[in-house]
Amino acid sequence: MSAQKRPCPEPESDLRAPTVLVAEDEVLIRTMLAQHLRDAGFRVVEAANAREATDIMEAGETVDVLFTDVRMPGENDGVWLAQLVQQNYPAVRIVLASGERDVGQAIVGAKLFSKPYDLDLVENHIRHLLAAAREPALWEESD
């Protein structure tokens, strides 16, 4: 993937359900979160690792929110994935999760959920991110 920033594709309509890409190597956790989000009205795409998630995005999948585990097996982890998405798809909101308590602030501005996390809290946070993204920015002019 190039270092050039790419805008996310525009939604086809306002009726399109927001898409959440869930990158989580633990199948049961990924499945539970994905089903919860689907039941809440989101469109969900699943990836078992950072490479799968990257392939999905490079294929042109419209993603509104990336939810990624910090620690995943493979050459690249969730922090790498989040940084790549932040750099190349700046409109995509990022949410992190980790079973480790001391991961620090891996991505500036990204919420970190500690495992085990409450599915309703994750859903509400994603809704908050999407609502904030739809609000027009207010700019104040200085004299």
VMD Tcl script that builds the backbone (N, CA, C; Angstrom):
set m [mol new atoms 429]
animate dup $m
set s [atomselect $m all]
$s set {name element resname resid chain x y z} {
  {N N MET 1 A 0.848 -1.170 0.000}
  {CA C MET 1 A 0.000 0.000 0.000}
  {C C MET 1 A 0.891 1.229 0.000}
  {N N SER 2 A 0.559 2.219 -0.788}
  {CA C SER 2 A 1.392 3.403 -0.883}
  {C C SER 2 A 1.183 4.302 0.322}
  {N N ALA 3 A 2.112 5.224 0.502}
  {CA C ALA 3 A 2.026 6.154 1.613}
  {C C ALA 3 A 1.058 7.290 1.314}
  {N N GLN 4 A 0.556 7.363 0.084}
  {CA C GLN 4 A -0.366 8.419 -0.300}
  {C C GLN 4 A -1.711 8.207 0.393}
  {N N LYS 5 A -2.262 9.296 0.958}
  {CA C LYS 5 A -3.560 9.197 1.616}
  {C C LYS 5 A -4.644 9.003 0.575}
  {N N ARG 6 A -5.568 8.103 0.886}
  {CA C ARG 6 A -6.682 7.836 -0.014}
  {C C ARG 6 A -7.978 8.119 0.725}
  {N N PRO 7 A -8.862 8.868 0.121}
  {CA C PRO 7 A -10.152 9.080 0.792}
  {C C PRO 7 A -10.963 7.800 0.741}
  {N N CYS 8 A -11.797 7.612 1.737}
  {CA C CYS 8 A -12.705 6.468 1.701}
  {C C CYS 8 A -13.732 6.710 0.609}
  {N N PRO 9 A -14.150 5.676 -0.055}
  {CA C PRO 9 A -15.202 5.866 -1.044}
  {C C PRO 9 A -16.431 6.465 -0.381}
  {N N GLU 10 A -17.130 7.326 -1.091}
  {CA C GLU 10 A -18.328 7.953 -0.557}
  {C C GLU 10 A -19.433 6.901 -0.468}
  {N N PRO 11 A -20.264 6.994 0.563}
  {CA C PRO 11 A -21.387 6.068 0.653}
  {C C PRO 11 A -22.293 6.236 -0.563}
  {N N GLU 12 A -22.866 5.132 -1.007}
  {CA C GLU 12 A -23.762 5.184 -2.159}
  {C C GLU 12 A -25.027 5.956 -1.819}
  {N N SER 13 A -25.450 5.884 -0.578}
  {CA C SER 13 A -26.600 6.660 -0.119}
  {C C SER 13 A -26.528 6.746 1.390}
  {N N ASP 14 A -27.333 7.635 1.950}
  {CA C ASP 14 A -27.375 7.755 3.401}
  {C C ASP 14 A -28.042 6.544 4.037}
  {N N LEU 15 A -28.657 5.693 3.215}
  {CA C LEU 15 A -29.342 4.521 3.734}
  {C C LEU 15 A -28.411 3.326 3.923}
  {N N ARG 16 A -27.192 3.446 3.435}
  {CA C ARG 16 A -26.227 2.362 3.568}
  {C C ARG 16 A -25.883 2.164 5.040}
  {N N ALA 17 A -25.953 0.934 5.506}
  {CA C ALA 17 A -25.560 0.645 6.887}
  {C C ALA 17 A -24.059 0.866 7.020}
  {N N PRO 18 A -23.620 1.512 8.102}
  {CA C PRO 18 A -22.181 1.699 8.302}
  {C C PRO 18 A -21.475 0.349 8.355}
  {N N THR 19 A -20.277 0.309 7.794}
  {CA C THR 19 A -19.505 -0.930 7.755}
  {C C THR 19 A -18.408 -0.902 8.792}
  {N N VAL 20 A -18.343 -1.964 9.586}
  {CA C VAL 20 A -17.304 -2.141 10.583}
  {C C VAL 20 A -16.439 -3.324 10.158}
  {N N LEU 21 A -15.154 -3.081 10.040}
  {CA C LEU 21 A -14.194 -4.156 9.773}
  {C C LEU 21 A -13.666 -4.617 11.122}
  {N N VAL 22 A -13.943 -5.872 11.474}
  {CA C VAL 22 A -13.495 -6.445 12.745}
  {C C VAL 22 A -12.294 -7.337 12.463}
  {N N ALA 23 A -11.123 -6.905 12.948}
  {CA C ALA 23 A -9.890 -7.684 12.791}
  {C C ALA 23 A -9.533 -8.264 14.155}
  {N N GLU 24 A -9.734 -9.548 14.294}
  {CA C GLU 24 A -9.535 -10.233 15.581}
  {C C GLU 24 A -9.171 -11.674 15.299}
  {N N ASP 25 A -8.051 -12.123 15.862}
  {CA C ASP 25 A -7.602 -13.489 15.594}
  {C C ASP 25 A -8.344 -14.542 16.405}
  {N N GLU 26 A -8.924 -14.172 17.529}
  {CA C GLU 26 A -9.664 -15.131 18.350}
  {C C GLU 26 A -11.070 -15.284 17.773}
  {N N VAL 27 A -11.325 -16.453 17.196}
  {CA C VAL 27 A -12.552 -16.693 16.441}
  {C C VAL 27 A -13.806 -16.426 17.264}
  {N N LEU 28 A -13.863 -16.905 18.494}
  {CA C LEU 28 A -15.072 -16.731 19.300}
  {C C LEU 28 A -15.332 -15.264 19.609}
  {N N ILE 29 A -14.293 -14.529 19.918}
  {CA C ILE 29 A -14.451 -13.098 20.202}
  {C C ILE 29 A -14.903 -12.368 18.947}
  {N N ARG 30 A -14.241 -12.660 17.817}
  {CA C ARG 30 A -14.590 -12.005 16.557}
  {C C ARG 30 A -16.037 -12.307 16.179}
  {N N THR 31 A -16.437 -13.563 16.300}
  {CA C THR 31 A -17.787 -13.982 15.929}
  {C C THR 31 A -18.840 -13.321 16.821}
  {N N MET 32 A -18.583 -13.280 18.128}
  {CA C MET 32 A -19.545 -12.665 19.049}
  {C C MET 32 A -19.711 -11.178 18.765}
  {N N LEU 33 A -18.587 -10.460 18.585}
  {CA C LEU 33 A -18.664 -9.033 18.309}
  {C C LEU 33 A -19.334 -8.783 16.958}
  {N N ALA 34 A -18.934 -9.535 15.948}
  {CA C ALA 34 A -19.506 -9.356 14.609}
  {C C ALA 34 A -21.014 -9.577 14.627}
  {N N GLN 35 A -21.473 -10.624 15.294}
  {CA C GLN 35 A -22.912 -10.898 15.349}
  {C C GLN 35 A -23.643 -9.817 16.127}
  {N N HIS 36 A -23.066 -9.354 17.219}
  {CA C HIS 36 A -23.680 -8.278 17.998}
  {C C HIS 36 A -23.851 -7.029 17.133}
  {N N LEU 37 A -22.808 -6.671 16.399}
  {CA C LEU 37 A -22.869 -5.476 15.551}
  {C C LEU 37 A -23.856 -5.650 14.398}
  {N N ARG 38 A -23.919 -6.855 13.838}
  {CA C ARG 38 A -24.909 -7.122 12.777}
  {C C ARG 38 A -26.326 -6.970 13.329}
  {N N ASP 39 A -26.549 -7.541 14.510}
  {CA C ASP 39 A -27.861 -7.436 15.135}
  {C C ASP 39 A -28.222 -5.976 15.428}
  {N N ALA 40 A -27.207 -5.137 15.619}
  {CA C ALA 40 A -27.418 -3.715 15.895}
  {C C ALA 40 A -27.594 -2.898 14.611}
  {N N GLY 41 A -27.526 -3.561 13.446}
  {CA C GLY 41 A -27.781 -2.873 12.191}
  {C C GLY 41 A -26.553 -2.484 11.392}
  {N N PHE 42 A -25.390 -2.872 11.848}
  {CA C PHE 42 A -24.169 -2.573 11.101}
  {C C PHE 42 A -23.905 -3.653 10.063}
  {N N ARG 43 A -23.196 -3.278 9.026}
  {CA C ARG 43 A -22.661 -4.250 8.078}
  {C C ARG 43 A -21.279 -4.588 8.607}
  {N N VAL 44 A -20.939 -5.847 8.720}
  {CA C VAL 44 A -19.669 -6.261 9.325}
  {C C VAL 44 A -18.878 -7.115 8.351}
  {N N VAL 45 A -17.593 -6.797 8.266}
  {CA C VAL 45 A -16.651 -7.592 7.495}
  {C C VAL 45 A -15.629 -8.100 8.504}
  {N N GLU 46 A -15.280 -9.383 8.415}
  {CA C GLU 46 A -14.376 -9.986 9.388}
  {C C GLU 46 A -13.025 -10.319 8.780}
  {N N ALA 47 A -11.985 -10.156 9.611}
  {CA C ALA 47 A -10.625 -10.527 9.224}
  {C C ALA 47 A -9.959 -11.192 10.423}
  {N N ALA 48 A -9.196 -12.255 10.157}
  {CA C ALA 48 A -8.530 -12.999 11.225}
  {C C ALA 48 A -7.169 -12.432 11.595}
  {N N ASN 49 A -6.665 -11.501 10.776}
  {CA C ASN 49 A -5.358 -10.908 11.075}
  {C C ASN 49 A -5.209 -9.600 10.297}
  {N N ALA 50 A -4.102 -8.919 10.531}
  {CA C ALA 50 A -3.865 -7.617 9.902}
  {C C ALA 50 A -3.749 -7.737 8.384}
  {N N ARG 51 A -3.143 -8.802 7.903}
  {CA C ARG 51 A -2.988 -8.965 6.458}
  {C C ARG 51 A -4.341 -9.116 5.767}
  {N N GLU 52 A -5.227 -9.932 6.347}
  {CA C GLU 52 A -6.569 -10.089 5.775}
  {C C GLU 52 A -7.310 -8.756 5.770}
  {N N ALA 53 A -7.201 -8.011 6.845}
  {CA C ALA 53 A -7.869 -6.708 6.934}
  {C C ALA 53 A -7.327 -5.755 5.874}
  {N N THR 54 A -6.023 -5.757 5.696}
  {CA C THR 54 A -5.396 -4.898 4.685}
  {C C THR 54 A -5.869 -5.294 3.293}
  {N N ASP 55 A -5.919 -6.586 3.020}
  {CA C ASP 55 A -6.389 -7.063 1.716}
  {C C ASP 55 A -7.821 -6.614 1.444}
  {N N ILE 56 A -8.659 -6.664 2.463}
  {CA C ILE 56 A -10.056 -6.250 2.326}
  {C C ILE 56 A -10.131 -4.770 1.951}
  {N N MET 57 A -9.362 -3.955 2.630}
  {CA C MET 57 A -9.398 -2.514 2.359}
  {C C MET 57 A -8.790 -2.190 1.000}
  {N N GLU 58 A -7.698 -2.870 0.659}
  {CA C GLU 58 A -7.062 -2.626 -0.643}
  {C C GLU 58 A -7.952 -3.065 -1.799}
  {N N ALA 59 A -8.860 -4.008 -1.540}
  {CA C ALA 59 A -9.786 -4.474 -2.574}
  {C C ALA 59 A -10.905 -3.467 -2.815}
  {N N GLY 60 A -10.940 -2.395 -2.021}
  {CA C GLY 60 A -11.921 -1.344 -2.234}
  {C C GLY 60 A -13.147 -1.413 -1.357}
  {N N GLU 61 A -13.126 -2.271 -0.359}
  {CA C GLU 61 A -14.254 -2.363 0.567}
  {C C GLU 61 A -14.441 -1.021 1.275}
  {N N THR 62 A -15.661 -0.522 1.300}
  {CA C THR 62 A -15.957 0.709 2.024}
  {C C THR 62 A -16.041 0.370 3.502}
  {N N VAL 63 A -15.178 0.988 4.300}
  {CA C VAL 63 A -15.117 0.736 5.743}
  {C C VAL 63 A -15.277 2.068 6.460}
  {N N ASP 64 A -16.180 2.086 7.433}
  {CA C ASP 64 A -16.399 3.282 8.230}
  {C C ASP 64 A -15.617 3.228 9.536}
  {N N VAL 65 A -15.537 2.027 10.124}
  {CA C VAL 65 A -14.854 1.844 11.405}
  {C C VAL 65 A -14.010 0.576 11.337}
  {N N LEU 66 A -12.773 0.702 11.814}
  {CA C LEU 66 A -11.909 -0.466 12.007}
  {C C LEU 66 A -11.877 -0.775 13.484}
  {N N PHE 67 A -12.263 -1.995 13.848}
  {CA C PHE 67 A -12.133 -2.482 15.215}
  {C C PHE 67 A -11.072 -3.564 15.161}
  {N N THR 68 A -9.934 -3.335 15.819}
  {CA C THR 68 A -8.851 -4.304 15.722}
  {C C THR 68 A -8.258 -4.651 17.073}
  {N N ASP 69 A -7.941 -5.920 17.218}
  {CA C ASP 69 A -7.182 -6.384 18.369}
  {C C ASP 69 A -5.763 -5.853 18.213}
  {N N VAL 70 A -5.139 -5.493 19.313}
  {CA C VAL 70 A -3.771 -4.969 19.253}
  {C C VAL 70 A -2.783 -6.087 18.936}
  {N N ARG 71 A -2.896 -7.189 19.644}
  {CA C ARG 71 A -1.955 -8.299 19.458}
  {C C ARG 71 A -2.597 -9.396 18.619}
  {N N MET 72 A -2.011 -9.611 17.441}
  {CA C MET 72 A -2.476 -10.682 16.561}
  {C C MET 72 A -1.249 -11.379 16.001}
  {N N PRO 73 A -1.375 -12.670 15.699}
  {CA C PRO 73 A -0.234 -13.379 15.131}
  {C C PRO 73 A 0.052 -12.911 13.709}
  {N N GLY 74 A 1.236 -13.190 13.280}
  {CA C GLY 74 A 1.626 -12.810 11.922}
  {C C GLY 74 A 2.679 -11.725 11.955}
  {N N GLU 75 A 3.075 -11.339 10.783}
  {CA C GLU 75 A 4.131 -10.346 10.629}
  {C C GLU 75 A 3.710 -8.978 11.167}
  {N N ASN 76 A 2.428 -8.644 11.032}
  {CA C ASN 76 A 1.930 -7.338 11.442}
  {C C ASN 76 A 0.817 -7.491 12.473}
  {N N ASP 77 A 0.803 -6.583 13.454}
  {CA C ASP 77 A -0.214 -6.651 14.494}
  {C C ASP 77 A -1.268 -5.557 14.292}
  {N N GLY 78 A -2.155 -5.422 15.247}
  {CA C GLY 78 A -3.233 -4.456 15.148}
  {C C GLY 78 A -2.772 -3.011 15.204}
  {N N VAL 79 A -1.687 -2.749 15.904}
  {CA C VAL 79 A -1.156 -1.382 15.945}
  {C C VAL 79 A -0.657 -1.006 14.555}
  {N N TRP 80 A 0.073 -1.899 13.924}
  {CA C TRP 80 A 0.542 -1.657 12.559}
  {C C TRP 80 A -0.641 -1.401 11.629}
  {N N LEU 81 A -1.681 -2.243 11.752}
  {CA C LEU 81 A -2.871 -2.105 10.919}
  {C C LEU 81 A -3.538 -0.756 11.159}
  {N N ALA 82 A -3.713 -0.388 12.413}
  {CA C ALA 82 A -4.367 0.881 12.739}
  {C C ALA 82 A -3.567 2.068 12.206}
  {N N GLN 83 A -2.252 1.998 12.322}
  {CA C GLN 83 A -1.419 3.086 11.802}
  {C C GLN 83 A -1.515 3.173 10.286}
  {N N LEU 84 A -1.530 2.035 9.634}
  {CA C LEU 84 A -1.654 2.006 8.178}
  {C C LEU 84 A -2.995 2.589 7.738}
  {N N VAL 85 A -4.055 2.204 8.415}
  {CA C VAL 85 A -5.384 2.712 8.081}
  {C C VAL 85 A -5.462 4.208 8.376}
  {N N GLN 86 A -4.924 4.626 9.499}
  {CA C GLN 86 A -4.929 6.048 9.856}
  {C C GLN 86 A -4.200 6.882 8.806}
  {N N GLN 87 A -3.120 6.346 8.290}
  {CA C GLN 87 A -2.315 7.064 7.290}
  {C C GLN 87 A -2.974 7.070 5.914}
  {N N ASN 88 A -3.514 5.940 5.497}
  {CA C ASN 88 A -4.010 5.796 4.129}
  {C C ASN 88 A -5.514 5.989 3.963}
  {N N TYR 89 A -6.254 5.855 5.040}
  {CA C TYR 89 A -7.714 6.005 5.006}
  {C C TYR 89 A -8.139 6.882 6.183}
  {N N PRO 90 A -7.806 8.155 6.162}
  {CA C PRO 90 A -8.010 9.015 7.331}
  {C C PRO 90 A -9.467 9.176 7.767}
  {N N ALA 91 A -10.429 8.879 6.909}
  {CA C ALA 91 A -11.832 8.999 7.294}
  {C C ALA 91 A -12.318 7.798 8.113}
  {N N VAL 92 A -11.561 6.710 8.115}
  {CA C VAL 92 A -11.962 5.513 8.856}
  {C C VAL 92 A -11.675 5.731 10.335}
  {N N ARG 93 A -12.681 5.503 11.159}
  {CA C ARG 93 A -12.529 5.614 12.610}
  {C C ARG 93 A -11.908 4.328 13.121}
  {N N ILE 94 A -11.088 4.441 14.176}
  {CA C ILE 94 A -10.341 3.284 14.679}
  {C C ILE 94 A -10.673 3.029 16.140}
  {N N VAL 95 A -10.928 1.752 16.438}
  {CA C VAL 95 A -11.166 1.296 17.802}
  {C C VAL 95 A -10.230 0.113 18.040}
  {N N LEU 96 A -9.550 0.127 19.184}
  {CA C LEU 96 A -8.598 -0.927 19.516}
  {C C LEU 96 A -9.102 -1.766 20.679}
  {N N ALA 97 A -8.635 -3.015 20.736}
  {CA C ALA 97 A -8.939 -3.892 21.857}
  {C C ALA 97 A -7.689 -4.667 22.213}
  {N N SER 98 A -7.544 -4.954 23.501}
  {CA C SER 98 A -6.384 -5.727 23.932}
  {C C SER 98 A -6.678 -6.458 25.226}
  {N N GLY 99 A -6.105 -7.641 25.334}
  {CA C GLY 99 A -6.174 -8.394 26.572}
  {C C GLY 99 A -5.087 -7.965 27.540}
  {N N GLU 100 A -4.141 -7.199 27.042}
  {CA C GLU 100 A -3.046 -6.701 27.884}
  {C C GLU 100 A -3.433 -5.344 28.439}
  {N N ARG 101 A -3.149 -5.131 29.682}
  {CA C ARG 101 A -3.533 -3.882 30.339}
  {C C ARG 101 A -2.588 -2.735 30.010}
  {N N ASP 102 A -1.347 -3.034 29.668}
  {CA C ASP 102 A -0.349 -1.984 29.524}
  {C C ASP 102 A 0.133 -1.880 28.079}
  {N N VAL 103 A -0.744 -1.421 27.195}
  {CA C VAL 103 A -0.332 -1.233 25.806}
  {C C VAL 103 A -0.092 0.235 25.474}
  {N N GLY 104 A -0.397 1.118 26.414}
  {CA C GLY 104 A -0.157 2.540 26.181}
  {C C GLY 104 A -1.118 3.102 25.156}
  {N N GLN 105 A -0.844 4.309 24.717}
  {CA C GLN 105 A -1.675 4.963 23.696}
  {C C GLN 105 A -1.090 4.606 22.345}
  {N N ALA 106 A -1.542 3.495 21.788}
  {CA C ALA 106 A -0.984 2.977 20.547}
  {C C ALA 106 A -1.298 3.874 19.353}
  {N N ILE 107 A -2.491 4.409 19.302}
  {CA C ILE 107 A -2.923 5.254 18.192}
  {C C ILE 107 A -3.565 6.499 18.801}
  {N N VAL 108 A -3.060 7.633 18.432}
  {CA C VAL 108 A -3.578 8.882 18.977}
  {C C VAL 108 A -5.055 9.015 18.643}
  {N N GLY 109 A -5.857 9.261 19.664}
  {CA C GLY 109 A -7.284 9.476 19.473}
  {C C GLY 109 A -8.130 8.222 19.405}
  {N N ALA 110 A -7.518 7.046 19.394}
  {CA C ALA 110 A -8.286 5.807 19.299}
  {C C ALA 110 A -8.630 5.304 20.696}
  {N N LYS 111 A -9.844 4.865 20.861}
  {CA C LYS 111 A -10.298 4.283 22.124}
  {C C LYS 111 A -9.744 2.873 22.226}
  {N N LEU 112 A -9.282 2.513 23.426}
  {CA C LEU 112 A -8.781 1.169 23.678}
  {C C LEU 112 A -9.713 0.469 24.651}
  {N N PHE 113 A -10.304 -0.642 24.209}
  {CA C PHE 113 A -11.140 -1.466 25.070}
  {C C PHE 113 A -10.306 -2.623 25.595}
  {N N SER 114 A -10.345 -2.821 26.915}
  {CA C SER 114 A -9.648 -3.948 27.526}
  {C C SER 114 A -10.554 -5.166 27.489}
  {N N LYS 115 A -9.957 -6.303 27.144}
  {CA C LYS 115 A -10.713 -7.552 27.127}
  {C C LYS 115 A -10.829 -8.074 28.556}
  {N N PRO 116 A -11.918 -8.663 28.921}
  {CA C PRO 116 A -13.147 -8.791 28.140}
  {C C PRO 116 A -13.905 -7.463 28.154}
  {N N TYR 117 A -14.423 -7.074 27.014}
  {CA C TYR 117 A -15.137 -5.812 26.919}
  {C C TYR 117 A -16.629 -6.063 26.796}
  {N N ASP 118 A -17.390 -5.055 27.135}
  {CA C ASP 118 A -18.840 -5.100 27.058}
  {C C ASP 118 A -19.249 -4.785 25.616}
  {N N LEU 119 A -19.950 -5.693 24.970}
  {CA C LEU 119 A -20.348 -5.516 23.572}
  {C C LEU 119 A -21.223 -4.278 23.377}
  {N N ASP 120 A -22.089 -4.001 24.334}
  {CA C ASP 120 A -22.942 -2.818 24.224}
  {C C ASP 120 A -22.116 -1.534 24.283}
  {N N LEU 121 A -21.084 -1.515 25.118}
  {CA C LEU 121 A -20.217 -0.333 25.189}
  {C C LEU 121 A -19.462 -0.131 23.881}
  {N N VAL 122 A -19.000 -1.211 23.287}
  {CA C VAL 122 A -18.316 -1.114 21.996}
  {C C VAL 122 A -19.283 -0.576 20.943}
  {N N GLU 123 A -20.483 -1.132 20.888}
  {CA C GLU 123 A -21.494 -0.668 19.935}
  {C C GLU 123 A -21.783 0.822 20.127}
  {N N ASN 124 A -21.991 1.239 21.366}
  {CA C ASN 124 A -22.288 2.648 21.638}
  {C C ASN 124 A -21.132 3.557 21.249}
  {N N HIS 125 A -19.910 3.102 21.472}
  {CA C HIS 125 A -18.746 3.912 21.093}
  {C C HIS 125 A -18.673 4.047 19.566}
  {N N ILE 126 A -18.928 2.971 18.861}
  {CA C ILE 126 A -18.917 3.023 17.397}
  {C C ILE 126 A -20.001 3.980 16.900}
  {N N ARG 127 A -21.170 3.919 17.492}
  {CA C ARG 127 A -22.243 4.847 17.109}
  {C C ARG 127 A -21.820 6.299 17.365}
  {N N HIS 128 A -21.166 6.528 18.485}
  {CA C HIS 128 A -20.685 7.874 18.821}
  {C C HIS 128 A -19.664 8.350 17.781}
  {N N LEU 129 A -18.727 7.488 17.411}
  {CA C LEU 129 A -17.729 7.849 16.401}
  {C C LEU 129 A -18.380 8.212 15.070}
  {N N LEU 130 A -19.351 7.419 14.669}
  {CA C LEU 130 A -20.024 7.664 13.390}
  {C C LEU 130 A -20.854 8.943 13.437}
  {N N ALA 131 A -21.512 9.195 14.550}
  {CA C ALA 131 A -22.297 10.424 14.683}
  {C C ALA 131 A -21.377 11.640 14.644}
  {N N ALA 132 A -20.251 11.563 15.319}
  {CA C ALA 132 A -19.293 12.676 15.332}
  {C C ALA 132 A -18.727 12.911 13.935}
  {N N ALA 133 A -18.544 11.842 13.169}
  {CA C ALA 133 A -18.001 11.973 11.818}
  {C C ALA 133 A -18.989 12.667 10.885}
  {N N ARG 134 A -20.282 12.529 11.159}
  {CA C ARG 134 A -21.301 13.149 10.317}
  {C C ARG 134 A -21.526 14.622 10.639}
  {N N GLU 135 A -21.129 15.058 11.841}
  {CA C GLU 135 A -21.331 16.451 12.226}
  {C C GLU 135 A -20.362 17.339 11.467}
  {N N PRO 136 A -20.846 18.445 10.948}
  {CA C PRO 136 A -19.942 19.356 10.235}
  {C C PRO 136 A -18.963 19.992 11.204}
  {N N ALA 137 A -17.757 20.167 10.729}
  {CA C ALA 137 A -16.738 20.802 11.559}
  {C C ALA 137 A -17.067 22.283 11.718}
  {N N LEU 138 A -16.886 22.783 12.900}
  {CA C LEU 138 A -17.114 24.192 13.166}
  {C C LEU 138 A -15.768 24.892 13.229}
  {N N TRP 139 A -15.579 25.838 12.355}
  {CA C TRP 139 A -14.312 26.565 12.296}
  {C C TRP 139 A -14.549 28.001 12.729}
  {N N GLU 140 A -13.725 28.459 13.611}
  {CA C GLU 140 A -13.804 29.842 14.038}
  {C C GLU 140 A -12.724 30.625 13.306}
  {N N GLU 141 A -13.118 31.780 12.789}
  {CA C GLU 141 A -12.144 32.628 12.133}
  {C C GLU 141 A -11.561 33.575 13.170}
  {N N SER 142 A -10.264 33.753 13.100}
  {CA C SER 142 A -9.618 34.706 13.999}
  {C C SER 142 A -9.443 36.026 13.277}
  {N N ASP 143 A -9.516 37.090 14.014}
  {CA C ASP 143 A -9.376 38.424 13.408}
  {C C ASP 143 A -7.955 38.753 13.102}
}
mol reanalyze $m
mol bondsrecalc $m
mol representation Tube
mol addrep $m
